[in-house]
Amino acid sequence: MVTKYGYDVFFTVAVVCVVLILAALVFLEPKVLKYGVVLFSVAFFGFVLNFFRDPDRVTPAGEKVIISPADGKVIRVQKVQEGEFFGSEAVMISIFMSPLNVHVNRNPVSGVVKHLRYVKGEYFAAFEDKASEKNEQMVIGMEGVHGRVLFKQIAGFVARRIVCTLQVGDTVRAGERFGMIKFGSRVDVFVPLNAVLRVQVGDVPVAGETVLAEFH
């Protein structure tokens, strides 16, 4: 199915592609140009459809599990100083989302949204270290039964549209959809220093299903 967060873009692209196809079939000659436009329109629509897909996911049970909020590839696992929400050291797990990944984001834990901050920043490539601090981002802090989790939806060089439907005070469940980053980028997840890590650099987590870590 197509995510509701992308209805505006999806239907706009669908209308444009239909108009292009009809115009090409009626007005364009020679045939190589006519069918070239048709094939391009179909391929482009297919790409957009693939990008805004929103498959169902089965979220693991358990109050201690910290679930991946994004599809992608783990590019960094490191100890950092996290002063905004933890006020102490934490472990940062960075997940890079390519344009081919599912881009719907999901809550990593069940609990209450305690902190939200939007940062209007730059658009460095998402895999660069400075992207975590300098890029446009939505910073989200949640408190569950066993501890806190902070995570960031980070825009990148291509991805420049963050969607987040959460509000401070919301009670959420792990694995529920809460937004997306349109056309790729990165999500950084900060977990307590004593959390038991379940992923490493190079792993390919699935949003709403893969356990990144467990509270101690």
C-alpha positions as a printed NumPy array, in Angstrom:
array([[  0.   ,   0.   ,   0.   ],
       [  1.004,   3.651,  -0.407],
       [  1.768,   5.612,   2.764],
       [ -0.621,   8.415,   3.67 ],
       [  2.41 ,  10.654,   4.227],
       [  3.046,  10.622,   0.499],
       [ -0.46 ,  10.98 ,  -0.934],
       [  0.173,  14.536,  -2.143],
       [  3.324,  13.678,  -4.085],
       [  2.039,  10.3  ,  -5.276],
       [ -1.206,  11.585,  -6.783],
       [  0.479,  14.628,  -8.317],
       [  3.017,  12.38 , -10.035],
       [  0.251,   9.989, -11.134],
       [ -1.701,  12.806, -12.806],
       [  1.402,  14.217, -14.503],
       [  2.406,  10.791, -15.818],
       [ -1.082,  10.084, -17.199],
       [ -1.134,  13.468, -18.947],
       [  2.326,  12.86 , -20.43 ],
       [  1.352,   9.408, -21.687],
       [ -1.884,  10.62 , -23.29 ],
       [ -0.154,  13.617, -24.865],
       [  2.623,  11.411, -26.224],
       [  0.197,   8.882, -27.715],
       [ -1.907,  11.571, -29.381],
       [  0.597,  14.187, -30.494],
       [  4.144,  12.844, -30.641],
       [  5.915,  11.449, -33.675],
       [  8.01 ,   9.499, -34.58 ],
       [  7.092,   6.332, -32.695],
       [ 10.478,   6.069, -31.007],
       [  9.872,   9.434, -29.309],
       [  6.232,   8.616, -28.553],
       [  7.006,   5.319, -26.829],
       [ 10.133,   6.716, -25.221],
       [  8.015,   9.246, -23.335],
       [  5.505,   6.533, -22.415],
       [  8.214,   4.221, -21.065],
       [  9.869,   7.038, -19.131],
       [  6.535,   8.039, -17.561],
       [  5.741,   4.466, -16.543],
       [  9.239,   3.952, -15.114],
       [  9.114,   7.21 , -13.156],
       [  5.684,   6.382, -11.752],
       [  7.005,   2.962, -10.744],
       [  9.927,   4.567,  -8.911],
       [  7.629,   6.908,  -6.978],
       [  5.221,   4.058,  -6.184],
       [  8.142,   1.995,  -4.885],
       [  9.423,   4.882,  -2.796],
       [  6.096,   5.543,  -1.057],
       [  5.304,   1.885,  -0.378],
       [  4.295,   1.095,   3.186],
       [  4.357,  -2.645,   3.93 ],
       [  2.954,  -4.074,   7.154],
       [  5.491,  -5.107,   9.771],
       [  5.39 ,  -7.511,  12.733],
       [  6.903,  -5.827,  15.794],
       [  8.607,  -8.026,  18.417],
       [  6.928,  -8.069,  21.819],
       [  8.672,  -6.976,  24.993],
       [  9.013,  -3.81 ,  27.059],
       [ 12.82 ,  -3.882,  26.964],
       [ 13.337,  -4.036,  23.203],
       [ 14.33 ,  -0.949,  21.217],
       [ 13.078,  -1.347,  17.651],
       [ 14.606,   0.181,  14.534],
       [ 12.631,   3.274,  13.47 ],
       [ 13.927,   3.04 ,   9.898],
       [ 14.876,   0.674,   7.093],
       [ 18.447,   1.048,   5.9  ],
       [ 22.022,   0.167,   6.775],
       [ 23.838,   0.688,  10.063],
       [ 26.77 ,   2.976,   9.251],
       [ 27.881,   3.925,  12.75 ],
       [ 27.7  ,   2.588,  16.316],
       [ 29.579,   4.722,  18.815],
       [ 29.608,   6.196,  22.297],
       [ 28.73 ,   9.916,  22.322],
       [ 27.913,  12.681,  24.766],
       [ 24.159,  13.285,  24.545],
       [ 23.233,  16.389,  26.491],
       [ 19.829,  17.249,  25.046],
       [ 17.699,  14.436,  26.478],
       [ 19.934,  11.984,  28.354],
       [ 22.256,  14.538,  29.915],
       [ 24.997,  11.922,  29.845],
       [ 26.877,   9.563,  27.56 ],
       [ 24.829,   7.325,  25.285],
       [ 25.338,   4.971,  22.353],
       [ 24.421,   6.356,  18.935],
       [ 23.265,   3.961,  16.2  ],
       [ 23.16 ,   5.645,  12.78 ],
       [ 20.993,   4.157,  10.021],
       [ 21.479,   5.363,   6.448],
       [ 18.352,   5.224,   4.272],
       [ 18.911,   4.988,   0.53 ],
       [ 16.275,   6.104,  -2.024],
       [ 15.414,   2.411,  -2.523],
       [ 14.481,   1.739,   1.107],
       [ 11.013,   1.993,   2.629],
       [ 10.949,   5.487,   4.126],
       [  8.098,   5.285,   6.612],
       [  9.428,   5.699,  10.168],
       [  8.147,   3.825,  13.219],
       [  8.323,   4.33 ,  16.977],
       [ 11.296,   2.505,  18.53 ],
       [  9.673,   1.98 ,  21.945],
       [  6.322,   2.064,  23.692],
       [  6.003,   5.044,  25.99 ],
       [  5.393,   8.789,  26.109],
       [  6.807,  11.49 ,  23.844],
       [  8.714,  13.781,  26.198],
       [ 10.722,  15.96 ,  23.844],
       [ 10.421,  17.376,  20.314],
       [ 12.669,  19.889,  18.607],
       [ 12.795,  20.858,  14.949],
       [ 16.127,  22.116,  13.625],
       [ 16.213,  24.058,  10.369],
       [ 19.722,  23.17 ,   9.252],
       [ 21.944,  22.382,   6.293],
       [ 21.799,  19.577,   3.706],
       [ 25.12 ,  17.767,   3.896],
       [ 25.328,  14.187,   2.604],
       [ 23.63 ,  11.974,   5.201],
       [ 26.621,   9.654,   5.657],
       [ 28.891,  12.508,   6.798],
       [ 29.527,  12.826,  10.546],
       [ 28.49 ,  16.487,  10.62 ],
       [ 25.036,  15.639,   9.24 ],
       [ 23.923,  14.507,  12.706],
       [ 24.458,  17.991,  14.134],
       [ 24.28 ,  20.347,  11.15 ],
       [ 21.471,  19.038,   8.917],
       [ 17.767,  19.804,   9.051],
       [ 16.25 ,  17.382,  11.541],
       [ 13.465,  16.495,  13.925],
       [ 14.739,  15.444,  17.357],
       [ 12.391,  13.143,  19.297],
       [ 12.747,  11.934,  22.879],
       [ 10.623,   9.104,  24.27 ],
       [ 10.408,   7.587,  27.73 ],
       [  9.414,   3.956,  28.103],
       [  8.951,   1.714,  31.115],
       [ 12.651,   0.826,  31.263],
       [ 14.333,   4.   ,  30.06 ],
       [ 14.742,   6.746,  27.512],
       [ 15.434,   6.752,  23.781],
       [ 16.301,   9.758,  21.637],
       [ 16.205,   9.624,  17.864],
       [ 16.605,  12.052,  14.988],
       [ 14.983,  12.168,  11.559],
       [ 17.76 ,  13.787,   9.545],
       [ 17.351,  15.305,   6.09 ],
       [ 20.174,  14.856,   3.586],
       [ 21.485,  16.163,   0.299],
       [ 18.494,  14.736,  -1.613],
       [ 15.923,  14.237,   1.143],
       [ 14.581,  17.641,   2.165],
       [ 11.169,  16.891,   3.59 ],
       [ 10.68 ,  15.506,   7.093],
       [  7.215,  14.358,   8.176],
       [  6.566,  13.829,  11.9  ],
       [  3.057,  13.563,  13.359],
       [  4.115,  13.205,  17.005],
       [  3.305,  15.734,  19.73 ],
       [  4.759,  16.077,  23.222],
       [  2.582,  14.081,  25.606],
       [  1.512,  11.478,  23.038],
       [  1.381,   7.895,  24.281],
       [  2.753,   5.612,  21.572],
       [  3.4  ,   1.956,  20.892],
       [  6.573,   0.464,  19.477],
       [  6.308,  -0.209,  15.756],
       [  3.549,   2.322,  15.062],
       [  4.068,   4.66 ,  12.115],
       [  4.756,   8.283,  12.992],
       [  6.167,   9.87 ,   9.827],
       [  8.792,   9.6  ,   7.117],
       [ 11.768,  11.262,   5.472],
       [ 10.97 ,  11.769,   1.806],
       [ 13.615,  10.497,  -0.621],
       [ 16.084,   8.993,   1.771],
       [ 18.544,  10.168,   4.399],
       [ 19.382,   9.03 ,   7.917],
       [ 18.028,   8.262,  11.364],
       [ 20.229,   8.421,  14.473],
       [ 19.059,   6.471,  17.522],
       [ 20.525,   7.161,  20.973],
       [ 20.179,   4.416,  23.589],
       [ 21.432,   4.197,  27.207],
       [ 25.093,   3.36 ,  27.685],
       [ 24.216,   0.12 ,  29.475],
       [ 21.773,  -1.088,  26.801],
       [ 22.553,  -4.459,  25.228],
       [ 23.299,  -3.848,  21.545],
       [ 21.815,  -6.246,  18.987],
       [ 23.215,  -4.706,  15.78 ],
       [ 26.608,  -3.709,  14.42 ],
       [ 27.978,  -1.657,  11.532],
       [ 26.935,  -3.191,   8.219],
       [ 23.675,  -4.707,   9.465],
       [ 20.481,  -3.972,   7.516],
       [ 17.653,  -3.265,   9.971],
       [ 13.956,  -3.253,   9.096],
       [ 11.74 ,  -0.549,  10.592],
       [  9.264,  -1.883,  13.119],
       [ 10.862,  -5.342,  13.219],
       [ 14.613,  -5.336,  13.874],
       [ 15.724,  -5.069,  17.507],
       [ 18.547,  -2.519,  17.714],
       [ 19.148,  -2.91 ,  21.441],
       [ 17.531,  -3.922,  24.715],
       [ 17.282,  -1.968,  27.941],
       [ 19.477,  -3.445,  30.671]])
